[in-house]
Amino acid sequence: DSKDDLSLSSWDAGKEPDSSPAEELGDEAKEDKTEQDEKFCLWMYQMEIFFTTKLFPAYQQEKVLRQKVEEKRKEDVELAELRKIKDVELAKLIAEREAEEVRRQEAA
């Protein structure tokens, strides 16, 4: 048994006195946590880049295009109303000229 005691004490002598298995596991957990934090920070940075360079400008462009389409529709409605008014006025003018032509023929 004295040999076993000696070997255990020499094994313990090779280790640092402050280091325990629980502390070593804690250090590994901290390293894993730090690595996860770094990966998360990198992912967040990549998401920020994506949103600021790709998604937000595309959304703004879509908003502008939708606004232009709405303005175009309003212009089309206004032009249709103007064409309708012009058609009515032209029909009145044609009817007046035909009536005038009929009066001339009757007078002659």
Secondary structure, 3 states (H helix, E strand, C coil): CHHHHHHHHHHHHHCCCCCCHHHHHHHHHHHHHHHHHHHHHHHHHHHHHHHHHHHHHHHHHHHHHHHHHHHHHHHHHHHHHHHHHHHHHHHHHHHHHHHHHHHHHHHC
